């Protein structure tokens, strides 16, 4: 049984989500204490419970302490079998944070998986669904076919957004008797090697808002301000504006910059994509939201690295699975070091951080 300290690093739900993903894949049980102890509302939240419930449905796993507000959890996994699953988080709980726990093992299921998830698509303290689809998922397509469809947006506090994720694995964990033999198989395939930014090819984005803000042209104003700020770059820039029927009023903008070693083509097998975003806030002008997102992207570009700070922490489990590997990040966050802590509990892998370059080795 792997023991985890829930107060390590950022001390939030990241430890639980990453542990659930790796526990299911490696088939090792874990026990975590002091979950989200430093938070105002400590313990498991609805989003975490739905992660656990989803993995139980996919694997028949056993869980003790899986209740709202629980600060302790024991999880005993069983082999995962691909199937279709519908999940309603019931609140504006983040769909992308839910996917941090579920997507990784599903990428190595024995048959295709279809996930229909209802919850928050664009909420605070979580990557927006557009960032997930445009910045993170392209990196993960090295190991599985992944399609993400945004059916409906959901803002805080009522959520009710809907996302459909279809996953077609190319390697099944169930085909291997032990995790070690499965891991050796992965090491024969693609490795993560993202160390240079190379040539900026284009910048794209999506500026979105609820239809209640359409008369105020919030989405267009966010997009226009971001486009103006980014116009200093000598590349095509395209930021789309859209509105949606939502239960709660909200807005946001996600931007991503695509780079390539070759000025003529973009390498989809080894993509280089930096992302940035900003979420609308009541009382904050739409122009400020667009400017904030653009400034965050410009900061990532100015770093000269091929991996933005938030992408780096999401790639840590994958960097371990395909060790050796290297990524050079814009910055090292607490989420990154927290994920390294959890990964090293489940796998005999070593991480070395030099400045902002992260290297995994066995």
C-alpha positions as CSV (number, residue, x, y, z in Angstrom):
1,X,0.0,0.0,0.0
2,X,1.4,3.4,-1.0
3,X,1.2,6.1,1.6
4,X,0.7,9.7,0.5
5,X,0.8,12.9,2.5
6,X,-2.0,15.1,1.4
7,X,-0.3,18.3,2.6
8,X,2.8,17.9,0.3
9,X,3.5,20.7,-2.1
10,X,0.4,22.6,-3.2
11,X,-1.6,20.5,-0.7
12,X,-4.7,20.4,-2.9
13,X,-6.7,17.9,-4.9
14,X,-3.8,17.3,-7.4
15,X,-2.4,14.6,-5.1
16,X,-5.6,12.7,-5.2
17,X,-6.2,13.0,-8.9
18,X,-2.7,12.0,-9.9
19,X,-2.7,9.1,-7.4
20,X,-6.0,7.8,-8.8
21,X,-4.7,7.8,-12.3
22,X,-1.4,6.1,-11.5
23,X,-3.0,3.7,-9.1
24,X,-5.4,2.5,-11.8
25,X,-2.6,2.1,-14.3
26,X,0.0,0.5,-12.1
27,X,-2.5,-1.6,-10.2
28,X,-1.1,-0.4,-6.8
29,X,-3.4,0.6,-4.0
30,X,-2.8,3.8,-2.0
31,X,-3.8,5.5,1.2
32,X,-3.7,9.3,1.5
33,X,-4.3,11.4,4.6
34,X,-4.9,15.1,5.3
35,X,-6.6,15.7,2.0
36,X,-6.7,19.4,1.2
37,X,-6.0,20.1,4.9
38,X,-4.9,23.7,4.3
39,X,-8.0,24.6,2.3
40,X,-10.9,26.6,3.7
41,X,-13.2,23.6,2.9
42,X,-10.8,20.7,3.5
43,X,-11.4,17.2,2.3
44,X,-12.7,15.6,-0.8
45,X,-15.0,17.7,-3.0
46,X,-17.7,16.6,-5.4
47,X,-15.3,16.6,-8.3
48,X,-13.0,14.2,-6.5
49,X,-15.8,11.9,-5.6
50,X,-16.9,11.6,-9.2
51,X,-13.3,10.8,-10.2
52,X,-13.4,7.9,-7.7
53,X,-16.9,6.8,-8.8
54,X,-15.9,6.8,-12.5
55,X,-12.9,4.7,-11.9
56,X,-14.9,2.3,-9.8
57,X,-17.3,1.9,-12.7
58,X,-14.5,1.3,-15.1
59,X,-12.5,-1.0,-12.9
60,X,-14.6,-2.3,-10.0
61,X,-12.1,-0.7,-7.7
62,X,-12.7,-0.5,-3.9
63,X,-12.6,2.7,-2.1
64,X,-12.8,3.6,1.6
65,X,-13.4,7.2,2.8
66,X,-15.0,8.3,-0.5
67,X,-17.4,10.8,1.0
68,X,-17.8,14.6,0.8
69,X,-15.4,16.3,3.1
70,X,-13.4,13.2,3.9
71,X,-9.7,13.9,4.6
72,X,-8.6,10.3,4.2
73,X,-8.9,7.9,1.3
74,X,-7.9,4.3,0.6
75,X,-8.2,3.2,-3.0
76,X,-7.7,-0.4,-4.2
77,X,-7.7,-0.6,-8.0
78,X,-8.6,-3.5,-10.4
79,X,-8.0,-3.8,-14.2
80,X,-9.7,-1.2,-16.3
81,X,-12.0,-2.2,-19.1
82,X,-13.0,0.3,-21.8
83,X,-16.6,1.3,-22.1
84,X,-18.9,4.3,-22.4
85,X,-19.6,6.3,-19.3
86,X,-21.8,9.3,-18.4
87,X,-20.8,11.5,-15.5
88,X,-22.6,14.4,-14.0
89,X,-20.5,16.3,-11.5
90,X,-23.7,18.1,-10.5
91,X,-21.9,21.4,-9.8
92,X,-19.5,23.6,-11.7
93,X,-16.8,21.2,-10.7
94,X,-14.1,21.3,-13.3
95,X,-14.4,18.8,-16.2
96,X,-10.7,19.1,-17.0
97,X,-9.6,18.3,-13.4
98,X,-11.9,15.3,-13.5
99,X,-10.1,14.2,-16.6
100,X,-6.7,14.5,-14.9
101,X,-7.7,11.4,-12.9
102,X,-9.5,9.4,-15.6
103,X,-7.9,10.2,-18.9
104,X,-4.5,8.6,-18.4
105,X,-5.6,5.1,-17.5
106,X,-8.3,5.3,-20.2
107,X,-5.6,5.9,-22.8
108,X,-4.4,2.3,-22.1
109,X,-7.7,0.5,-21.8
110,X,-8.4,-2.7,-23.6
111,X,-10.9,-1.1,-25.9
112,X,-12.2,2.4,-26.8
113,X,-13.7,4.6,-24.1
114,X,-16.3,7.2,-24.4
115,X,-16.8,9.7,-21.6
116,X,-19.7,12.1,-21.5
117,X,-19.1,14.6,-18.7
118,X,-21.4,17.3,-17.3
119,X,-19.9,20.1,-15.1
120,X,-17.8,23.2,-15.4
121,X,-15.9,23.8,-18.7
122,X,-14.4,27.2,-17.8
123,X,-14.0,27.7,-14.0
124,X,-11.4,29.2,-11.7
125,X,-8.3,27.2,-10.6
126,X,-8.6,24.8,-13.5
127,X,-7.4,24.7,-17.1
128,X,-10.2,25.7,-19.5
129,X,-11.6,23.0,-21.8
130,X,-10.1,24.9,-24.8
131,X,-6.6,24.7,-23.3
132,X,-7.1,21.0,-22.5
133,X,-8.2,20.3,-26.1
134,X,-5.7,22.6,-27.9
135,X,-2.6,22.5,-25.8
136,X,-2.6,19.3,-23.7
137,X,-4.4,16.7,-25.8
138,X,-2.1,17.2,-28.9
139,X,0.8,16.0,-26.7
140,X,-1.1,12.9,-25.5
141,X,-2.0,11.7,-29.0
142,X,1.4,10.1,-29.0
143,X,-0.2,7.2,-27.1
144,X,-3.8,7.2,-28.0
145,X,-6.4,8.6,-30.4
146,X,-8.2,11.3,-28.4
147,X,-11.1,13.4,-29.6
148,X,-12.6,16.2,-27.5
149,X,-16.0,17.7,-28.4
150,X,-17.4,20.7,-26.4
151,X,-21.1,20.2,-26.5
152,X,-22.0,23.0,-24.1
153,X,-20.2,25.5,-22.0
154,X,-20.7,25.7,-18.2
155,X,-19.6,28.5,-16.0
156,X,-19.6,28.9,-12.2
157,X,-21.7,28.5,-10.1
158,X,-24.3,26.3,-11.9
159,X,-22.0,24.6,-14.4
160,X,-24.0,22.2,-16.7
161,X,-21.5,22.3,-19.4
162,X,-21.0,19.1,-21.4
163,X,-17.9,17.6,-23.0
164,X,-17.6,14.3,-24.9
165,X,-14.2,12.6,-24.9
166,X,-13.5,9.6,-27.1
167,X,-10.3,7.6,-26.5
168,X,-9.0,4.8,-28.7
169,X,-6.0,3.2,-27.1
170,X,-3.1,1.8,-29.2
171,X,-1.6,-0.2,-26.3
172,X,-3.6,-2.0,-23.6
173,X,-2.3,-2.3,-20.0
174,X,-4.4,-5.5,-19.7
175,X,-2.2,-7.2,-22.2
176,X,0.7,-7.3,-19.8
177,X,1.0,-9.4,-16.6
178,X,2.9,-6.7,-14.7
179,X,3.3,-3.0,-14.8
180,X,7.0,-3.4,-15.4
181,X,6.5,-5.3,-18.7
182,X,3.9,-2.8,-19.8
183,X,6.3,0.1,-18.9
184,X,9.1,-1.5,-20.9
185,X,6.7,-1.6,-23.9
186,X,6.0,2.1,-23.6
187,X,9.7,2.9,-23.4
188,X,10.0,1.4,-26.9
189,X,7.5,4.0,-28.3
190,X,7.4,7.8,-28.4
191,X,9.3,9.8,-25.8
192,X,8.7,13.3,-24.7
193,X,11.5,15.6,-25.8
194,X,10.5,19.2,-25.8
195,X,13.5,21.4,-25.3
196,X,13.4,24.2,-28.0
197,X,10.7,26.6,-29.1
198,X,11.8,26.9,-32.7
199,X,9.8,29.0,-35.3
200,X,6.4,30.6,-34.4
201,X,3.9,29.4,-37.0
202,X,0.6,30.9,-35.9
203,X,-1.4,32.0,-32.9
204,X,-5.0,30.9,-32.5
205,X,-7.7,31.5,-29.8
206,X,-11.3,31.2,-28.7
207,X,-13.0,34.0,-26.9
208,X,-16.3,32.9,-25.4
209,X,-19.2,34.2,-23.3
210,X,-22.7,33.4,-22.3
211,X,-25.5,34.8,-24.6
212,X,-26.5,37.2,-21.8
213,X,-23.3,39.1,-22.6
214,X,-23.8,39.2,-26.4
215,X,-25.4,42.7,-26.5
216,X,-22.3,44.0,-24.7
217,X,-20.1,42.2,-27.3
218,X,-17.9,40.8,-24.5
219,X,-16.5,37.9,-26.6
220,X,-15.5,40.3,-29.4
221,X,-14.0,42.8,-27.0
222,X,-11.9,40.2,-25.3
223,X,-10.7,38.9,-28.7
224,X,-10.0,42.3,-30.2
225,X,-7.8,43.4,-27.3
226,X,-5.9,40.1,-27.3
227,X,-5.4,40.4,-31.1
228,X,-4.0,43.9,-30.8
229,X,-1.6,43.0,-28.1
230,X,-0.3,40.0,-30.1
231,X,-0.1,41.9,-33.4
232,X,3.6,42.5,-32.8
233,X,4.3,38.9,-33.8
234,X,5.0,38.2,-37.5
235,X,2.6,35.3,-37.9
236,X,-1.1,34.7,-38.7
237,X,-3.3,35.4,-35.7
238,X,-6.9,34.1,-35.6
239,X,-9.1,34.5,-32.5
240,X,-12.7,33.3,-32.8
241,X,-15.6,34.7,-30.8
242,X,-18.6,32.7,-29.8
243,X,-21.6,32.7,-27.5
244,X,-23.5,29.9,-25.7
245,X,-26.7,29.3,-23.8
246,X,-25.5,28.8,-20.2
247,X,-27.1,28.5,-16.8
248,X,-24.6,31.0,-15.3
249,X,-23.2,34.2,-16.8
250,X,-19.6,34.0,-17.7
251,X,-16.8,34.5,-20.2
252,X,-13.2,33.6,-21.0
253,X,-10.5,33.5,-23.6
254,X,-7.9,30.8,-24.4
255,X,-4.9,31.4,-26.7
256,X,-2.3,29.1,-28.1
257,X,0.8,29.6,-30.1
258,X,2.1,26.8,-32.4
259,X,5.8,26.4,-33.2
260,X,7.7,24.1,-35.6
261,X,11.3,23.1,-36.2
262,X,10.5,23.4,-39.9
263,X,9.1,26.8,-41.2
264,X,7.1,24.9,-43.8
265,X,5.3,22.3,-41.8
266,X,4.0,21.7,-38.3
267,X,5.1,18.4,-36.7
268,X,1.8,16.9,-35.4
269,X,3.7,13.9,-34.0
270,X,5.9,16.1,-31.8
271,X,3.9,19.3,-31.3
272,X,5.2,22.5,-29.8
273,X,2.3,24.5,-28.4
274,X,2.2,27.2,-25.7
275,X,-1.1,28.1,-24.1
276,X,-2.6,30.8,-22.0
277,X,-6.0,31.9,-20.8
278,X,-8.0,34.3,-18.7
279,X,-11.5,33.9,-17.1
280,X,-14.0,36.7,-17.1
281,X,-14.8,38.3,-13.7
282,X,-17.8,40.4,-12.7
283,X,-16.8,44.1,-12.7
284,X,-13.7,43.5,-14.8
285,X,-13.9,44.9,-18.3
286,X,-13.7,42.5,-21.2
287,X,-10.7,44.4,-22.6
288,X,-8.8,43.6,-19.4
289,X,-9.5,39.9,-19.7
290,X,-8.3,39.8,-23.3
291,X,-5.2,41.8,-22.4
292,X,-4.4,39.4,-19.4
293,X,-4.6,36.3,-21.6
294,X,-2.4,37.9,-24.3
295,X,0.2,39.0,-21.7
296,X,0.4,35.5,-20.3
297,X,1.0,34.0,-23.7
298,X,3.6,36.7,-24.5
299,X,5.4,35.9,-21.3
300,X,5.4,32.2,-22.2
301,X,6.7,33.0,-25.7
302,X,9.4,35.3,-24.3
303,X,10.7,32.5,-22.0
304,X,12.0,30.8,-25.1
305,X,10.8,27.4,-23.9
306,X,8.4,25.0,-25.7
307,X,6.3,24.1,-22.6
308,X,4.2,26.6,-20.7
309,X,4.1,26.4,-16.8
310,X,0.7,24.7,-16.7
311,X,1.4,22.2,-19.4
312,X,4.6,21.1,-17.6
313,X,2.7,19.8,-14.5
314,X,0.2,17.9,-16.6
315,X,3.0,16.2,-18.6
316,X,4.8,14.8,-15.5
317,X,3.1,11.4,-15.4
318,X,3.6,11.0,-19.1
319,X,7.3,12.0,-18.8
320,X,7.6,9.2,-16.2
321,X,5.8,6.6,-18.3
322,X,8.1,7.2,-21.3
323,X,11.4,7.8,-19.4
324,X,13.9,8.9,-20.4
325,X,12.5,12.2,-21.5
326,X,13.1,15.9,-21.2
327,X,10.9,19.0,-21.2
328,X,12.0,22.6,-20.8
329,X,9.3,24.6,-19.1
330,X,8.5,28.2,-18.7
331,X,8.5,27.8,-14.9
332,X,8.4,25.1,-12.3
333,X,5.2,25.4,-10.3
334,X,4.1,23.7,-7.0
335,X,1.7,21.5,-9.1
336,X,4.8,20.3,-11.0
337,X,6.7,19.3,-7.9
338,X,3.6,17.8,-6.3
339,X,3.1,15.6,-9.3
340,X,6.7,14.5,-9.2
341,X,6.2,13.6,-5.6
342,X,3.2,11.4,-6.4
343,X,4.7,9.8,-9.5
344,X,7.9,8.8,-7.6
345,X,5.7,7.0,-5.0
346,X,4.2,4.8,-7.7
347,X,7.1,4.3,-10.1
348,X,10.9,3.8,-9.7
349,X,11.6,6.8,-11.9
350,X,13.9,9.7,-11.1
351,X,13.3,13.4,-11.9
352,X,16.0,16.0,-12.2
353,X,15.2,19.7,-12.4
354,X,17.9,22.1,-13.6
355,X,16.7,25.6,-13.9
356,X,13.4,24.9,-15.6
357,X,14.4,21.8,-17.5
358,X,12.9,18.6,-16.2
359,X,14.4,15.2,-17.1
360,X,13.1,11.8,-16.2
361,X,15.3,8.7,-16.0
362,X,15.1,5.1,-14.7
